Amino acid sequence: MNDVSLQLLAPDVWKWALALVPALCLAFWAYYKILAPLSPPARVTLWILRGLAFALVIFALWQPTLTYRVPDTGKPRLALLVDRSGSMTLPAGEAGYRDRGEEARRRADDLARELSGDYSLEWFDFGDRIEPAVRDSAEVFAGPTSIGGALEEILVRSSADPVHGIVLVSDGVNTQGRDPVRVAKGSPVPVFTVPVGPGSGVPDLEVRRVQTNARAFAGEPLPMDVVLSSSGLEGATGTVRVLSDGEVVEEREVEILGDKGLEQVLHFELHPDEPGWERYDIRVDLDQDGVPENNVREVAVEVMERKTRVLCVSDAIDWDFGFLRQTFDADTTLGYAYLVRTRGDEYRGYGKKPPTALPTNAAALEDYATVVLVSTGSANFPKPFLEAVGSFVARGGGLWIVGGPTDAGSWSQVDRFQRILPAKAVDRAGGQSALAGIELAAQGMRHPITSLRDNPSQTAAVFASLPPIWRSRFGLELKGNGRELLTFRGQGPGRTALVAGFGDRGKVVWLPARGLWRWKLTAVGSEVPASLFADFAIGTVRWLAEPAIRERFQVEPGRRVYPNGESINFLANLWNQSLQPIEDAQIAVEVRADSASSLSVEMAPSTTEPGSYEGRGPGLPPGSYSYVARAVDANGHDLGTAEGTFWVETMGPEFSRIASDRETMRQIASESAGSMVEAASLADLAKSIPDAIRRLGRVKELELWNHWLLFALFVLVLSTEWFLRRRRGLA
């Protein structure tokens, strides 16, 4: 930027520039035809004054802003950034310090003594945000590290009164926000870095992750895999404990087999007894471990009490039925029975205690949690059976339809059955079965059936990579609360490939296609995991087997257990008495800790689905939390209340990398024309700063269009014109 510059901030400045021409013409015309005797100099003077008044008005409408730089005087200003994030509780890089936080504070004090004589220092602490340092306050290290955000905020804060350099004291481990190296590359001032913490060599065992089902069933086995990662501890022996409510439910002595970050998987089988939320603590005790903070993980499992039997009915033996049966038989958490049509209306039973005949009333289905209908379209199921299934779902059962009827209108004639369906079959253009690829719909990104990965983009890529399947001759038209989870590739209506919804008190999923078995035969090396078919099929049945939550107002946390330092979030759905979405409600979530302190999170309508809302709050300290959500309409009338619990574990990204990241610190300094110095060379930093810093001066802005001087000039011009007119006898 030049020392002085003028910017016109108004949009469409050229329009106002064109308006200046007729304004000047109007000023000329005002005195060109006047009948009063005026000498040529007087006429020109009045014309200039009138034109100048018009020009000043248009100039103000351009919103001119004058920017200029004031030369620096006094001591150069340095911002001293000191890391106060959670990783500062990890071991220091040198003996004699309690932790990295103490090491960082000592380094900052040493720097202050070296630099305070020649520079004006501004102290800031930072974690996920910066704040002025209070040097005599108690030291608290918590939260994620956003080095890029801290550098960026310092530069923004000092735009009008710039600092000449930044001194960064940190371990360099960035866990949140923008890339600090990229921010440093665009910095107008140099960044000098002072790393703390060990570069390497700390023996450590980490509970890298815990893998288990999100839901379990009372009295049934719950598999759990604990993944350990170790460095420098090969051959050591530790104790792994799984605790529930403080009591040890599993304990095992483990020899550490890996080293240098290699992973080791331990398999456990738990047996939750009571329905509700069960929180498990996984702890590893190891004497030689240098970083015990990452030896503890938490996981929450929803334990359900429900029927455990599933009935699969097929109108013919085909590949879909065969592959589904093979997958279901491998699932030990549910008991499956099968009925297959042999000829006419005769059905043959297979599996565990199958019925001897096709059920014709809801009472015959009361022992089952879910019914799976595999309809090849070769023949319609008998009407009494469909009516029984409709009543079964209305009472709270689950239904999965694979395929569809022989024609679009046949099921609509069974009133009790069609009422529980989330969509209706309609004729589509062409009306021919054809191979079609699958795409993840917007509402499928968060649905339990289709959210196969934590990252929605990864889930979308998996479904897009699946082999095509044969779509039915008819299309689906959503109705009621039906949600479109998957779509067929292509254009036009009737592209719904998977729909889920509630049928009174139960749940229904409909996949109007055949050839689902093709998803099991994926190519080796493709992006599709080998377990996808089983994950999808069993996941669908388990979701249907869970009791339907029919409250009209539902609020769930994004996670039941949040890593330390991660911001919390909530997802809500709100329906009216007719189960139609409500989109203009006001929802507030009050979060309360065991200590009785509370936090309020406001929720806003989501753009992905009608009647859904989203809200995000800050990261919270480790502990147990409860929440109460309240919804009201625009007039303040109560729409419902929901409540629940979640947890924040001690482990977080701050403790995943125990060594300091000196390479990042070096790059930050290099890209910004600064330098990195180790603790032993702090005196060298004071010598290198004068050659690196640049005196930029203070940048100031003056809004001329909003300045009193422009108004005074406008009044002076009009007053002079009025005075001259009165002197010559003009009104």
Residue pairs with C-beta under 8 A, 6 or more apart in sequence:
1 67
1 69
1 699
3 68
3 69
4 66
4 67
4 68
4 69
5 66
5 67
5 68
6 64
6 65
6 66
6 67
7 64
7 65
7 67
8 62
8 63
8 64
8 65
9 62
9 63
9 64
9 65
10 16
10 61
10 62
10 63
13 62
16 58
16 61
16 62
17 58
19 58
20 54
20 55
20 58
23 51
23 54
23 55
23 57
23 58
24 51
24 54
24 55
26 54
27 47
27 50
27 51
27 53
27 54
28 47
28 51
30 47
30 50
31 38
31 43
31 46
31 47
31 50
32 47
34 43
34 730
36 728
36 729
36 730
38 46
38 728
42 724
42 728
45 724
46 721
46 724
46 725
49 717
49 718
49 720
49 721
49 724
50 721
52 717
53 714
53 717
53 718
53 721
56 710
56 713
56 714
56 717
57 714
59 704
59 705
59 710
60 704
60 705
60 710
60 714
61 705
62 705
63 703
63 705
64 703
64 704
64 705
65 701
65 702
65 703
65 704
65 705
66 701
66 702
66 704
67 699
67 700
67 701
67 702
68 699
68 700
68 702
69 696
69 697
69 698
69 699
69 700
70 697
70 698
70 699
70 700
71 695
71 697
72 164
72 695
72 696
72 697
72 698
74 120
75 118
75 119
75 120
76 118
76 119
76 120
76 164
76 165
76 693
76 695
77 119
77 120
77 121
77 122
77 158
77 161
77 162
77 163
77 164
78 115
78 119
78 120
78 121
78 122
78 163
78 164
78 165
78 166
78 167
78 689
79 122
79 124
79 154
79 158
79 163
79 165
79 166
79 167
80 108
80 111
80 112
80 121
80 122
80 123
80 124
80 133
80 167
80 169
81 124
81 126
81 130
81 150
81 151
81 154
81 166
81 167
81 168
81 169
81 170
82 104
82 105
82 108
82 123
82 124
82 125
82 126
82 133
82 169
82 170
83 100
83 101
83 104
83 126
83 127
83 145
83 147
83 169
83 170
83 171
83 196
84 101
84 125
84 126
84 127
84 139
84 140
84 141
84 142
85 126
85 127
85 128
85 141
85 142
85 143
85 144
85 145
85 175
85 565
85 654
86 127
86 141
86 142
86 143
86 144
86 145
86 564
86 565
86 652
86 654
86 655
87 100
87 141
87 145
87 171
87 173
87 175
87 197
87 654
87 655
87 657
88 99
88 100
88 101
88 104
88 141
88 171
89 99
89 100
89 101
89 141
89 293
90 99
90 100
90 171
90 197
90 291
90 293
90 654
90 655
90 658
91 99
91 100
91 197
91 198
91 202
91 290
91 291
91 658
92 98
92 99
92 100
92 102
92 103
92 196
92 197
92 198
93 100
93 103
93 195
93 196
93 197
93 198
93 199
93 660
93 679
94 103
94 679
97 103
97 106
99 141
100 171
100 196
100 197
100 660
101 139
101 141
102 139
103 196
103 197
104 169
104 170
104 171
104 196
105 139
107 169
107 194
107 196
107 679
107 682
108 123
108 169
110 682
111 167
111 169
111 194
111 682
111 685
112 121
112 123
114 682
114 683
114 685
114 686
115 121
115 167
115 685
115 686
115 689
118 686
118 690
119 689
122 132
122 163
123 132
123 133
123 135
124 130
124 131
124 132
124 133
124 150
124 154
125 131
125 132
125 133
125 134
126 145
126 146
126 147
126 149
126 150
127 141
127 142
127 143
127 144
127 145
127 146
128 143
128 144
128 145
128 146
128 149
128 176
128 177
128 565
128 619
129 146
129 149
129 150
129 153
130 149
130 150
130 153
130 154
142 564
142 565
142 621
143 565
143 619
143 654
144 175
144 176
144 565
144 566
144 619
144 652
144 653
144 654
145 170
145 173
145 174
145 175
145 176
145 654
146 174
146 175
146 176
146 177
146 178
147 168
147 170
147 172
147 174
147 177
147 180
147 664
147 668
148 174
148 177
148 178
148 179
148 180
148 182
148 183
149 176
149 177
149 178
150 168
151 166
151 168
151 180
151 183
151 184
151 187
151 191
151 668
152 178
152 183
154 163
154 166
155 187
155 188
155 189
159 699
160 698
160 699
160 700
161 698
162 188
162 189
162 696
162 697
162 698
162 699
163 189
164 189
164 693
164 694
164 695
164 696
165 189
165 190
165 191
165 192
165 674
165 689
165 692
165 693
166 187
166 189
166 190
166 191
166 192
166 672
166 674
167 191
167 192
167 193
167 194
167 685
168 191
168 192
168 193
168 194
168 665
168 668
169 193
169 194
169 196
170 193
170 194
170 195
170 196
170 665
171 195
171 196
171 197
171 660
171 661
172 193
172 195
172 660
172 661
172 662
172 663
172 664
172 665
172 668
173 654
173 657
173 660
173 661
173 664
174 180
174 661
174 664
175 565
175 652
175 653
175 654
176 565
176 653
180 664
180 668
181 664
181 667
181 668
181 671
184 191
184 667
184 668
184 669
184 671
184 672
185 671
185 672
187 671
187 672
188 694
188 696
189 672
189 693
189 694
189 696
190 669
190 672
190 673
190 674
190 675
190 692
190 693
190 694
191 668
191 669
191 672
191 674
192 669
192 674
192 675
192 676
192 677
192 685
192 688
192 689
192 692
193 665
193 666
193 668
193 669
193 674
193 675
193 676
193 677
194 676
194 677
194 678
194 679
194 682
194 685
195 660
195 662
195 665
195 676
195 678
196 660
196 679
197 659
197 660
198 658
198 659
198 660
199 659
199 660
199 662
200 659
201 232
201 659
202 231
202 232
202 290
202 291
202 658
202 659
203 231
203 232
203 233
203 288
203 289
203 290
204 230
204 231
204 232
204 233
204 289
204 290
204 291
204 294
204 658
205 228
205 229
205 230
205 233
205 236
205 238
205 256
205 284
205 286
205 289
205 295
206 228
206 229
206 230
206 291
206 294
206 295
206 655
206 656
207 226
207 227
207 228
207 282
207 284
207 294
207 295
207 296
207 297
207 651
208 227
208 228
208 229
208 263
209 227
209 297
210 224
210 225
210 226
210 227
210 280
210 282
210 297
210 299
211 224
211 225
211 227
212 222
212 223
212 224
212 225
212 280
212 299
212 301
213 222
213 223
213 301
214 301
214 302
214 448
215 301
215 302
215 303
215 304
215 542
215 546
216 222
216 270
216 272
216 278
216 301
216 302
216 303
216 304
217 303
217 304
217 305
217 306
217 308
217 333
218 272
218 273
218 274
218 275
218 303
218 304
218 305
219 271
219 272
219 273
220 271
220 308
220 333
221 269
221 270
221 271
221 332
221 333
222 269
222 270
222 271
222 272
222 301
223 267
223 268
223 269
223 270
224 242
224 267
224 268
224 269
224 270
224 280
224 299
225 265
225 266
225 267
225 268
226 240
226 242
226 265
226 266
226 268
226 282
226 297
227 263
227 264
227 265
227 266
228 240
228 254
228 256
228 258
228 263
228 264
228 265
228 266
228 284
229 258
229 261
229 262
229 263
229 264
230 256
230 258
230 259
230 261
230 262
230 264
231 259
231 260
231 261
232 259
233 256
233 259
233 286
233 288
233 289
234 256
234 257
234 258
234 259
235 255
235 256
236 255
236 256
236 286
236 288
237 253
237 254
237 255
237 256
237 286
238 253
238 254
238 256
238 284
238 285
238 286
238 289
239 251
239 252
239 253
239 254
239 284
239 285
239 286
240 250
240 251
240 252
240 253
240 254
240 266
240 282
240 283
240 284
241 248
241 250
241 251
241 281
241 282
241 283
241 284
241 285
242 248
242 249
242 250
242 251
242 268
242 270
242 280
242 281
242 282
243 249
243 280
243 281
243 282
243 283
244 272
244 278
244 279
244 280
244 281
245 279
249 270
249 280
250 268
250 270
252 266
252 268
254 264
254 266
254 284
256 264
256 286
257 264
258 264
270 280
272 278
272 301
272 303
274 303
275 303
275 304
275 305
276 302
276 303
277 300
277 301
277 302
277 303
277 560
277 645
278 300
278 301
278 302
278 303
279 298
279 299
279 300
279 301
279 561
279 647
280 298
280 299
280 300
280 301
281 296
281 297
281 298
282 296
282 297
282 298
282 299
283 295
283 296
284 295
284 296
285 295
286 295
289 295
290 658
291 655
291 658
293 650
293 651
293 655
294 651
294 655
294 656
294 658
296 649
296 650
296 651
297 649
297 651
298 561
298 647
298 649
298 650
298 651
299 561
300 560
300 561
300 646
300 647
302 560
304 546
304 547
306 369
306 545
306 546
306 547
307 367
307 368
307 369
307 545
308 333
308 334
308 335
308 369
308 545
309 334
309 335
309 336
309 337
309 352
309 367
309 368
309 369
310 328
310 334
310 335
310 336
310 337
310 368
310 369
310 370
310 371
310 372
310 541
310 545
311 336
311 337
311 338
311 339
311 354
311 355
311 359
311 365
311 368
311 370
311 371
311 372
312 321
312 324
312 325
312 328
312 336
312 337
312 338
312 339
312 351
312 371
312 372
312 374
313 338
313 339
313 340
313 347
313 358
313 371
313 372
313 373
313 374
313 381
313 385
314 321
314 338
314 339
314 340
314 341
314 373
314 374
314 375
314 376
315 341
315 374
315 375
315 376
315 377
315 378
315 379
315 380
315 381
316 340
316 341
316 376
316 378
316 379
317 340
318 374
318 376
318 514
319 515
319 517
320 374
320 376
320 402
320 403
320 514
320 515
320 516
320 517
321 340
321 374
322 517
323 516
323 517
323 520
323 533
324 372
324 374
324 402
324 516
324 517
324 537
325 336
325 338
325 350
325 351
327 520
327 533
327 534
327 537
327 538
328 334
328 336
328 537
328 538
328 541
329 336
329 351
330 534
331 534
331 538
331 541
333 542
334 369
334 541
334 542
334 545
335 351
335 352
335 353
336 351
336 352
337 349
337 350
337 351
337 352
337 353
337 354
337 355
337 368
338 349
338 350
338 351
338 354
339 347
339 348
339 349
339 350
339 354
339 355
339 358
340 347
340 348
340 350
341 347
341 379
342 348
345 358
345 382
347 357
347 358
349 355
349 356
355 364
358 381
358 382
358 385
359 365
359 385
359 388
360 382
360 384
360 385
360 387
360 388
361 384
361 388
361 391
362 388
362 391
362 392
362 395
364 388
365 371
365 388
365 389
365 392
365 397
366 392
368 392
368 397
369 397
369 398
369 544
369 545
370 397
370 398
370 399
370 400
370 541
370 544
370 545
371 389
371 392
371 397
371 398
371 399
371 400
372 399
372 400
372 402
372 541
373 381
373 389
373 399
373 400
373 401
373 402
373 403
374 402
374 403
375 381
375 401
375 402
375 403
375 404
375 405
376 403
376 514
377 403
377 404
377 405
377 406
377 472
377 473
377 514
378 406
379 406
380 405
380 406
380 410
380 411
383 413
383 414
386 411
386 414
386 416
386 417
387 414
387 416
387 417
389 399
389 417
390 414
390 416
390 417
390 418
390 419
390 420
390 503
391 416
392 399
392 506
393 399
393 420
393 503
393 504
393 505
393 506
393 507
393 508
394 416
394 419
394 420
394 503
394 504
394 505
394 506
395 504
395 505
395 506
396 505
396 506
396 547
396 548
397 506
398 506
398 507
398 508
398 509
398 541
398 543
398 544
398 545
398 546
398 548
399 420
399 503
399 506
399 507
399 508
399 509
399 544
400 508
400 509
400 510
400 511
400 540
400 541
400 544
401 508
401 509
401 510
401 511
401 512
402 511
402 513
402 514
402 516
403 472
403 511
403 512
403 513
403 514
404 411
404 425
404 472
404 474
404 510
404 512
405 411
405 425
405 474
407 474
408 425
408 426
408 427
408 473
408 474
409 425
411 417
411 418
411 421
411 425
412 418
412 424
412 425
418 424
419 503
419 504
420 503
420 504
420 506
420 508
421 479
421 503
421 508
421 510
422 478
422 479
422 480
422 481
422 482
422 483
422 499
422 500
422 501
422 502
422 503
422 508
422 510
423 476
423 477
423 478
423 479
423 482
423 496
423 499
423 501
423 510
424 476
424 477
424 479
425 472
425 474
425 475
425 476
425 477
425 512
426 474
426 475
426 476
426 477
426 494
427 474
427 475
428 473
428 474
428 475
428 492
428 493
428 494
429 492
429 494
431 473
431 474
432 473
433 470
433 471
433 472
433 473
433 514
434 470
434 471
435 468
435 469
435 470
435 471
435 515
436 468
436 469
436 470
436 471
436 488
436 489
436 490
436 497
436 513
437 464
437 466
437 468
437 488
437 489
438 463
438 464
438 466
438 468
438 469
438 486
438 487
438 488
438 489
438 497
439 460
439 463
439 464
439 486
439 487
439 488
439 489
439 497
440 450
440 456
440 459
440 460
440 463
440 464
440 485
440 486
441 484
441 485
441 486
441 487
442 608
442 609
443 483
443 484
443 485
443 608
443 609
444 450
444 451
444 459
444 483
444 484
444 485
444 486
444 498
445 451
445 456
445 459
445 460
445 608
446 456
446 571
446 608
447 483
447 485
447 500
448 539
448 543
449 485
449 498
449 500
449 509
449 536
449 539
449 540
449 543
450 459
450 463
450 485
450 486
450 498
450 536
451 459
452 459
452 462
452 532
452 535
452 536
452 539
453 459
453 462
461 527
462 527
462 528
462 529
462 532
463 486
465 526
465 527
465 528
466 518
466 519
466 522
466 528
466 532
467 518
467 519
467 521
467 522
468 515
468 518
469 513
469 514
469 515
469 516
469 518
469 519
470 513
470 514
470 515
471 488
471 497
471 512
471 513
472 512
472 513
472 514
474 494
474 512
475 493
475 494
475 495
475 496
475 512
476 494
476 496
476 499
476 510
476 512
477 493
477 494
477 496
478 484
478 496
478 499
480 501
480 502
480 579
481 501
481 502
481 575
481 579
481 580
482 499
482 500
482 501
483 499
483 500
483 501
483 609
484 496
484 498
484 499
485 498
485 499
485 500
486 496
486 497
486 498
486 511
487 495
487 496
487 497
488 495
488 496
488 497
488 513
489 495
496 512
497 511
497 512
497 513
498 509
498 510
498 511
499 509
499 510
500 507
500 508
500 509
500 510
501 507
501 508
502 508
502 548
502 550
502 579
505 548
505 550
506 548
507 543
507 544
507 548
509 540
509 543
509 544
516 533
516 537
517 533
519 528
519 532
519 533
519 536
520 533
520 534
522 528
522 529
522 530
522 532
529 535
551 640
551 642
552 574
552 575
552 576
552 577
552 579
552 639
552 640
553 572
553 573
553 574
553 575
553 629
553 631
553 639
553 640
553 641
553 642
554 572
554 573
554 574
554 642
555 570
555 571
555 572
555 587
555 589
555 627
555 629
555 642
555 643
555 644
556 570
556 571
556 572
556 644
557 568
557 569
557 570
557 571
557 627
557 644
557 646
558 568
558 569
558 570
558 571
559 566
559 646
560 646
560 647
561 646
561 647
561 648
561 649
562 568
562 619
562 620
562 646
562 647
562 648
562 649
563 648
563 649
563 651
563 652
563 653
564 619
564 621
564 622
564 648
564 649
564 650
564 651
564 652
564 654
564 655
565 619
565 652
565 653
565 654
566 619
566 652
566 653
567 616
567 617
567 618
567 619
568 591
568 601
568 616
568 617
568 618
568 619
568 620
568 646
568 648
569 614
569 615
569 616
569 617
570 589
570 601
570 603
570 614
570 615
570 616
570 617
570 627
570 629
571 606
571 612
571 613
571 614
572 587
572 603
572 612
572 613
572 614
572 615
572 629
572 631
572 642
573 581
573 609
573 611
573 612
573 613
574 581
574 582
574 585
574 587
574 611
574 613
574 631
574 639
574 640
575 581
575 582
575 611
576 582
580 611
581 609
581 610
581 611
581 612
582 611
582 631
582 633
582 639
583 605
583 610
583 611
584 605
584 633
584 634
585 613
585 631
585 632
585 633
585 639
586 631
586 632
586 633
586 634
587 602
587 603
587 613
587 615
587 629
587 630
587 631
588 600
588 601
588 602
588 603
588 629
588 630
589 600
589 601
589 602
589 603
589 615
589 617
589 627
589 628
589 629
590 598
590 599
590 600
590 601
590 627
590 628
590 629
590 630
591 598
591 599
591 600
591 601
591 617
591 620
591 625
591 626
591 627
592 598
592 599
592 625
592 626
592 627
592 628
593 620
593 621
593 623
593 624
593 625
594 623
594 624
594 625
595 623
599 617
599 618
599 620
601 615
601 616
601 617
602 615
603 613
603 614
603 615
603 629
604 613
604 614
604 615
605 612
605 613
606 612
606 613
606 614
619 648
620 648
621 648
622 648
622 649
622 650
623 647
623 648
624 645
624 647
625 645
625 646
625 647
625 648
626 643
626 644
626 645
627 643
627 644
627 645
627 646
628 641
628 642
628 643
629 641
629 642
629 643
630 638
630 640
630 641
631 638
631 639
631 640
631 641
632 638
632 639
633 639
662 676
665 676
666 676
668 674
668 676
669 675
669 676
670 676
673 692
674 692
675 685
675 688
675 692
677 684
677 685
677 688
704 710
725 731
